[in-house]
Amino acid sequence: MGINSLRKEFRRFKDFNYYDNLVSNKFYLLPFNFRRLNSKRELIISMLGDFLIVPEGTVEKLVLKDIKGIDENLYYDLLSNHIVHDSKDIKSLELLSNRYRAKKSNSFKFAQLHIFVITLRCDHTCQYCQVSRVSENKGKFDFSKNNLYKGIDLMLSSPEDDLTMEFQGGEALLAFDRIKEAIAYTKSKAELLGKRINYVICTNLAPISREILEYCKEEKILISCSLDGHENLHNENRKRPGRNSYDLVSQGLNLSFEILGRENVSALMTTTSLSLEHPIKIIDEYRQFGFKSVFLRPISPYGFATKNKNSTYQTAEFIKFFSDGLDYIIDLNKNGEYFKETYTSILLKKILTAYTENYVDLMSPSGLVNSVMLYDYDGKVFLSDEARMLAQMNDYTFQIGTVNDSWENLLSSPVIEKISNAGVNDYLAGCSTCAYNIYCGADPVHHHATQKDMYGFRPDSSFCMRNMSVLDIIFNKIDTDNEVLEIFKSWVNNE
Ligand code: SF4
């Protein structure tokens, strides 16, 4: 009997004996979802994120309580992975509820990442830039000192004690003096308030200098730069006069490694249509600089990025790029080189551990409010970086106020209430029955931007297609290649 015919069977009530037999069998079902991995294998995932890959037909036997049809070892696997339960003992269920609470722990938090768009000025005209940028000499596009201090006061009055203050642009280092003022002001107040602040500067590294890096070293500031891949690709994506963006990032990286140490410097790539043919060259570029990971990151389909043909491609094309890249990275690991893919690692932490990740796209309840706040150069406050990209196209849906507001005012914005409904995938149509919902997220900004509906329609959602495909790739690899699980565990354990 297939699952479809099984569903039809259940539409009619059976006689009493049928239900009596089901109840008198020795196990009880715990909440789980399932997915057919291929014609022979099924994937069962508990509400806690424990998973089992089982022979086809197992789910049907479970639902029918056909204990005789289930192999004894499999039965114990089902028990230990919290897919079934062998007693009505409420205490063990309490244990499960604690684990579920740990999985959802980030929903009890407030934003820890506070992004300050310190200037819109930029020295690049990147193909895919999602925000408007203005030429270098327009000082009016910097954060004013007055607004900056108000934004910092707001950040410091938020409930979390461990905060990350990230400076973005435009090109953040074009407003380096303003960054120094921001850090001096934050430091003067943070200690009194018992707040611990990590600082990050996101930069294309073109304006970097020994003097700036010495300051970063002194203030323990991390550097996050953009590196899209090999020279041609990087220069094509990241245009600037003289077509020397790659040379500048290359020199800047080496100087940053020398002064700050490798562990304090990271790089991010963005996949454009020009990248799609080159997953291996891109990964090799990261290896050449000594990085131990790469984040194969799709472009966000927002803002000005949507206006450039090199910035748009089909999700299926991205998945092929991602899959080829992941294959290559796994081969590197099999040959003894530790190197990981960051998006996979975020998902693996959710799959292989009792914990979760604070990655805003993959959170339910949504990471908006719980994970990140953004203060734009003109004092507007947004719920995420993507939210301000939308504002660049005159869509202010996710602006909750300005730095002049109190948290009470900001958090009573009507959009917050909408997000609390649209940002929980446990009960969104399509997601609520999806095997992957404990690992995935809701992303109301993406669905608002791409489908004009924060809830989103999953059959047409590029967010859904990407996550479902990536998770299918991960589980198929775990199922078919014995070495892969150990490699994946090493990525999670060596964070
Ligand atoms: S977005 Fe798609 S993959 Fe993610 S939980 Fe929803 S249905 Fe599943």
Residues whose N, C-alpha, C, O or C-beta is under 5 A from the ligand:
A	BS01	SF4	N425 G430 C431 C434 Y436 N437 C440 G441 R458 C464 N467 M468
